[in-house]
């Protein structure tokens, strides 16, 4: 996983790019009709039930826009929210509040939707040892906040990007000439470059799992697109020699069944690529 310093840089980059994209040379709508010295107050209003996420990120946005904006919070990231709840008040320059409004809402609506969906998976998996993982199927440019939202919802972050973990999937294996060659080449590469990265290998059959288990030092086997019965067989075959992860079109309806097969993790790209933004609004008061 990436370090706290790297994460901070990612978040800073998202905010700066968001401001560049949305404000550019200036918020002419506000500049045209709001006096420079006008002060105001607004509330973040919840209009849909779910899990709130992005409160701390919103504070970062407000501070980047205007250090003098003050935020009074009533709810925190991860709280269950209902229609009519007020998450926070923001007070200060009216122009600054309006500059920050859309970036704050876009981020929080997206993050809250992801946290809400993640929490549904977490609740379904209660009573099992299985945890839900996100994937790299994220929105380009805002991966950091989407993965942050998964954690707020109770999920676990998979690798952040291509650089912080080795994951040998079907195409890697096929291009390399098979499972054995892919793993051997990977271990040689890590040794030659003095890299200490965990290795995950995707298996498409029980036979491939047997080949993977011939190699030491594999962190996790990705049991991809297996049936329930095949997943149970795979878990028995692996027998705790490494971690196990089920993936492949797993939904809220099927997650519990895969968990009961005994896998350590279930990964779902749908946590981040198939959500509808939660309805929130920032209203002047």
C-alpha positions as CSV (number, residue, x, y, z in Angstrom):
1,X,0.0,0.0,0.0
2,X,1.1,3.6,-0.5
3,X,2.5,5.6,2.4
4,X,0.7,8.4,4.2
5,X,3.0,10.9,2.5
6,X,2.1,9.5,-0.9
7,X,-1.6,9.5,0.0
8,X,-1.3,13.2,1.1
9,X,0.2,14.1,-2.2
10,X,-2.5,12.3,-4.1
11,X,-5.2,14.1,-2.2
12,X,-3.5,17.5,-2.7
13,X,-3.3,16.8,-6.4
14,X,-7.0,16.0,-6.6
15,X,-7.9,19.2,-4.9
16,X,-5.6,21.4,-6.9
17,X,-6.7,19.9,-10.2
18,X,-10.3,20.2,-9.1
19,X,-9.9,23.9,-8.4
20,X,-8.1,24.4,-11.7
21,X,-10.8,22.6,-13.6
22,X,-13.8,24.3,-11.9
23,X,-12.6,27.8,-11.1
24,X,-9.9,28.5,-13.6
25,X,-9.3,32.3,-13.9
26,X,-12.2,33.0,-11.5
27,X,-15.7,32.3,-10.4
28,X,-17.3,35.1,-12.4
29,X,-20.8,34.3,-11.3
30,X,-19.9,35.1,-7.6
31,X,-17.5,37.9,-8.5
32,X,-20.3,39.6,-10.5
33,X,-22.9,39.8,-7.7
34,X,-21.4,39.0,-4.3
35,X,-19.4,41.7,-2.6
36,X,-15.8,40.8,-1.9
37,X,-16.2,41.4,1.9
38,X,-19.6,39.6,2.2
39,X,-19.7,36.8,4.8
40,X,-22.1,33.9,4.8
41,X,-22.9,30.5,6.2
42,X,-24.0,27.3,4.6
43,X,-25.1,23.8,5.7
44,X,-24.3,20.4,4.1
45,X,-27.8,18.9,3.9
46,X,-28.4,15.1,3.5
47,X,-31.2,14.3,1.0
48,X,-30.7,10.5,0.8
49,X,-30.1,7.8,3.5
50,X,-26.7,6.2,3.5
51,X,-23.2,6.4,4.9
52,X,-21.6,9.8,4.9
53,X,-18.0,10.1,3.6
54,X,-15.8,12.9,2.5
55,X,-16.2,15.2,5.6
56,X,-12.5,15.4,6.2
57,X,-11.8,15.8,2.5
58,X,-14.3,18.6,2.4
59,X,-12.4,20.4,5.2
60,X,-9.2,20.1,3.1
61,X,-10.9,21.6,0.1
62,X,-12.3,24.5,2.2
63,X,-8.8,25.2,3.6
64,X,-7.2,25.2,0.2
65,X,-9.8,27.6,-1.1
66,X,-9.7,29.9,1.9
67,X,-7.7,29.4,5.1
68,X,-10.3,31.5,7.0
69,X,-13.3,29.3,6.3
70,X,-14.5,27.7,9.5
71,X,-16.3,24.3,9.5
72,X,-18.4,23.1,12.4
73,X,-19.2,19.3,12.1
74,X,-22.1,17.4,13.5
75,X,-21.5,14.1,11.8
76,X,-18.2,12.3,10.8
77,X,-17.0,10.0,8.1
78,X,-18.7,6.6,8.4
79,X,-21.8,7.8,10.2
80,X,-25.2,6.6,9.1
81,X,-27.2,9.5,7.8
82,X,-30.9,10.1,7.0
83,X,-32.8,12.6,4.9
84,X,-32.8,16.0,6.6
85,X,-29.5,15.5,8.6
86,X,-27.1,18.3,8.6
87,X,-23.4,17.2,8.4
88,X,-21.7,20.5,8.9
89,X,-21.9,24.3,8.8
90,X,-19.3,26.3,6.9
91,X,-18.8,30.0,7.7
92,X,-16.7,32.7,6.1
93,X,-16.4,34.6,2.8
94,X,-19.5,34.0,0.7
95,X,-17.3,34.1,-2.4
96,X,-15.1,31.4,-1.0
97,X,-18.0,29.1,0.0
98,X,-19.4,29.3,-3.5
99,X,-16.0,28.6,-5.0
100,X,-15.7,25.4,-2.9
101,X,-19.3,24.3,-3.3
102,X,-19.2,22.1,-6.4
103,X,-15.9,20.4,-5.7
104,X,-17.0,19.6,-2.1
105,X,-20.4,18.2,-3.3
106,X,-18.9,16.2,-6.2
107,X,-16.4,14.6,-3.9
108,X,-18.8,13.9,-1.0
109,X,-21.6,12.6,-3.2
110,X,-19.3,10.1,-4.9
111,X,-17.5,9.1,-1.7
112,X,-20.7,8.7,0.2
113,X,-22.1,6.4,-2.5
114,X,-19.0,4.2,-2.4
115,X,-19.0,4.1,1.4
116,X,-22.7,3.2,1.4
117,X,-22.3,0.3,-1.1
118,X,-19.2,-1.0,0.7
119,X,-21.1,-1.0,4.0
120,X,-23.8,-3.2,2.4
121,X,-21.1,-5.8,1.5
122,X,-19.6,-5.6,4.9
123,X,-22.9,-6.2,6.6
124,X,-23.7,-9.2,4.3
125,X,-20.3,-10.7,5.2
126,X,-20.8,-10.4,9.0
127,X,-20.2,-13.7,10.8
128,X,-17.7,-14.9,8.2
129,X,-13.9,-14.3,8.1
130,X,-14.2,-12.8,4.7
131,X,-13.4,-9.1,4.0
132,X,-14.4,-7.1,0.9
133,X,-11.6,-5.6,-1.2
134,X,-11.8,-2.8,-3.8
135,X,-9.9,-2.9,-7.1
136,X,-8.2,-0.5,-9.6
137,X,-11.5,0.0,-11.4
138,X,-11.7,3.6,-10.2
139,X,-12.4,6.9,-11.8
140,X,-9.2,8.3,-13.4
141,X,-7.7,11.1,-11.4
142,X,-9.7,10.5,-8.1
143,X,-8.6,7.0,-7.1
144,X,-7.3,8.2,-3.7
145,X,-10.7,9.5,-2.5
146,X,-12.6,6.5,-3.9
147,X,-10.3,4.1,-2.1
148,X,-10.6,6.3,1.0
149,X,-14.4,6.0,0.8
150,X,-14.1,2.2,0.7
151,X,-12.2,2.2,4.0
152,X,-14.8,4.6,5.5
153,X,-17.5,2.0,4.5
154,X,-15.6,-0.7,6.3
155,X,-13.9,-2.3,3.3
156,X,-10.2,-3.1,2.7
157,X,-8.0,-1.4,0.1
158,X,-6.3,-3.7,-2.5
159,X,-3.2,-2.5,-4.1
160,X,-3.3,1.2,-4.9
161,X,-1.7,1.0,-8.3
162,X,0.6,-1.0,-10.5
163,X,3.7,0.0,-8.5
164,X,2.9,-1.2,-5.0
165,X,2.2,-4.9,-5.5
166,X,2.7,-7.7,-8.1
167,X,-0.5,-9.1,-9.5
168,X,-0.1,-11.7,-12.2
169,X,-3.4,-12.0,-14.0
170,X,-4.4,-14.0,-17.0
171,X,-2.8,-11.8,-19.6
172,X,0.5,-11.7,-17.7
173,X,0.5,-15.5,-17.5
174,X,-0.3,-16.0,-21.1
175,X,2.2,-13.5,-22.4
176,X,4.9,-15.0,-20.1
177,X,4.2,-18.5,-21.4
178,X,2.4,-20.0,-18.4
179,X,2.1,-19.9,-14.7
180,X,5.5,-21.3,-13.9
181,X,7.3,-19.0,-16.2
182,X,5.4,-15.9,-15.0
183,X,6.2,-16.6,-11.3
184,X,9.8,-17.5,-11.9
185,X,10.4,-14.4,-14.1
186,X,8.7,-12.3,-11.4
187,X,10.9,-13.6,-8.6
188,X,14.0,-13.0,-10.7
189,X,12.9,-9.5,-11.5
190,X,12.2,-8.7,-7.8
191,X,15.6,-10.0,-6.8
192,X,17.5,-8.2,-9.5
193,X,15.8,-4.9,-8.7
194,X,16.0,-5.4,-4.9
195,X,12.2,-5.0,-4.6
196,X,10.1,-6.3,-1.7
197,X,6.6,-6.6,-3.2
198,X,3.8,-9.1,-2.4
199,X,2.9,-11.5,-5.2
200,X,-0.7,-12.3,-6.1
201,X,-1.4,-14.8,-8.8
202,X,-4.7,-15.4,-10.6
203,X,-5.8,-18.9,-11.1
204,X,-8.4,-19.9,-13.8
205,X,-8.6,-23.6,-12.8
206,X,-7.8,-26.0,-10.0
207,X,-4.8,-27.2,-12.1
208,X,-3.4,-23.7,-12.2
209,X,-3.8,-23.5,-8.4
210,X,-1.7,-26.7,-8.1
211,X,1.0,-25.1,-10.2
212,X,1.0,-21.9,-8.2
213,X,1.3,-23.9,-4.9
214,X,4.6,-25.4,-6.2
215,X,6.2,-22.0,-5.7
216,X,7.1,-20.5,-2.3
217,X,6.4,-16.9,-1.3
218,X,3.1,-16.4,-3.0
219,X,1.1,-14.0,-0.9
220,X,-2.4,-14.7,-2.3
221,X,-4.2,-16.7,-5.0
222,X,-6.9,-15.0,-6.9
223,X,-9.7,-17.6,-7.5
224,X,-11.2,-15.9,-10.5
225,X,-14.7,-16.7,-11.9
226,X,-15.0,-20.1,-10.1
227,X,-18.3,-21.6,-9.2
228,X,-19.3,-22.0,-5.5
229,X,-18.4,-25.7,-5.7
230,X,-15.0,-25.0,-7.4
231,X,-14.3,-22.2,-4.9
232,X,-14.8,-24.7,-2.0
233,X,-12.5,-27.1,-3.7
234,X,-9.9,-24.4,-4.3
235,X,-9.9,-23.3,-0.6
236,X,-9.4,-26.9,0.5
237,X,-6.6,-27.4,-1.9
238,X,-4.8,-24.2,-0.8
239,X,-5.3,-25.2,2.8
240,X,-4.0,-22.0,4.3
241,X,-0.7,-22.1,2.4
242,X,-1.4,-18.5,1.3
243,X,-4.3,-16.0,1.3
244,X,-7.3,-16.6,-0.9
245,X,-9.4,-14.1,-2.9
246,X,-12.6,-14.7,-4.9
247,X,-13.4,-12.4,-7.8
248,X,-15.5,-12.2,-10.9
249,X,-18.9,-10.6,-11.1
250,X,-19.6,-11.1,-7.4
251,X,-22.7,-9.2,-6.3
252,X,-24.5,-8.4,-3.0
253,X,-26.7,-11.4,-3.8
254,X,-23.7,-13.9,-4.2
255,X,-21.1,-12.4,-1.8
256,X,-22.3,-14.4,1.2
257,X,-22.2,-17.7,-0.6
258,X,-18.6,-17.1,-1.7
259,X,-17.6,-16.0,1.8
260,X,-19.1,-19.3,3.2
261,X,-16.7,-21.2,0.9
262,X,-13.9,-20.0,3.2
263,X,-12.1,-17.4,1.2
264,X,-10.2,-14.6,3.0
265,X,-11.3,-11.9,0.6
266,X,-13.9,-11.0,-2.0
267,X,-12.9,-8.3,-4.4
268,X,-15.5,-6.2,-6.3
269,X,-14.9,-3.5,-8.8
270,X,-18.5,-2.5,-8.4
271,X,-17.7,-0.8,-5.2
272,X,-16.2,2.0,-7.2
273,X,-17.3,1.7,-10.8
274,X,-21.0,1.1,-10.4
275,X,-22.5,3.5,-7.9
276,X,-24.9,6.4,-8.1
277,X,-24.0,9.5,-6.2
278,X,-25.7,10.2,-2.9
279,X,-28.0,13.2,-3.0
280,X,-26.4,16.0,-0.9
281,X,-26.7,19.8,-1.1
282,X,-24.9,22.8,0.3
283,X,-27.5,25.4,1.2
284,X,-27.0,29.0,2.3
285,X,-28.6,29.8,5.7
